[in-house]
């Protein structure tokens, strides 16, 4: 039996203001080809199918078209769980009709149930499809007075959920390999710039080793950089780069094969379909690099110009902006630029211009305000934690 693990598609995602629809379409072509060529029987998607809780009709069409094409091409089993970006109600709205096609969609903890994977009349593996669990769900209404308590309750509760599914699987399907899905931050994971903080600003991360003991394979979602945390605990990562910080990631999907002794894992590289390039140097160096750039991928490259000049000189900004607005190319598009004067201007250290508020995360904007105050480090920490919690509520109102 062959199973494919992927996660964090983020349909509808824009990189700055650029649409990534073509990137998703090309990834889906690769996914369809891979499922056929690798003779995949089961597809696992560990959350964040969509980027927005209220996806556009275009994103929904992409998703439903993919499911249709997959089922038409090959009668595989599909298991999808919700991530922190997904709307539980939207994902589950088509649950009943999708179940007729052997597509299981799990939005919340209440609907989790073990799914046996059967081949030739025998159960070959059992899947425990746990979706993203918000802090509110994990706290289970517990009254908490301080942050430490909150962190420990969220951690304990996470472990309890996964331990109970592991035990249930072992009891109902003894000796059968267990594969769990989860959408969470696991301690030690290396993050990118495109994930939203969860679990109290990533403070309530459980060590990967704790999960390694529970499952034969833990198919994780949430972190966008593919990574192996322990031999059995892995993030597939997002299949396409969702931020410049992921420009050197080697994106993959993971093929699992149920063998005599456990589960064999193989990373299948996702072909790079768009180059994200960051050019740094003085203005003239960066301009030369942009002009010399040779396209490597099918889609137009997205470029970030990171200009560093020693002496403060406002005409450099004008020069940069003029170059940007005059620049036209089919193979490359400048989507981000910044100019930093690195000289010793004490009044405005490391003055950076050309950054708009849209390029900063809400936390970065908030951080600028906090750092400008004379609060103690302890107070700052409290304020940041409260901010993370509020932000989570604002971004996921239906999970409150
Ligand atoms: Mn994600």
Boltz pocket constraint, residues with backbone or C-beta under 6 A from the ligand:
constraints:
  - pocket:
      binder: B
      contacts: [[A, 8], [A, 10], [A, 47], [A, 48], [A, 83], [A, 85], [A, 194], [A, 195], [A, 222], [A, 223]]
      max_distance: 6.0
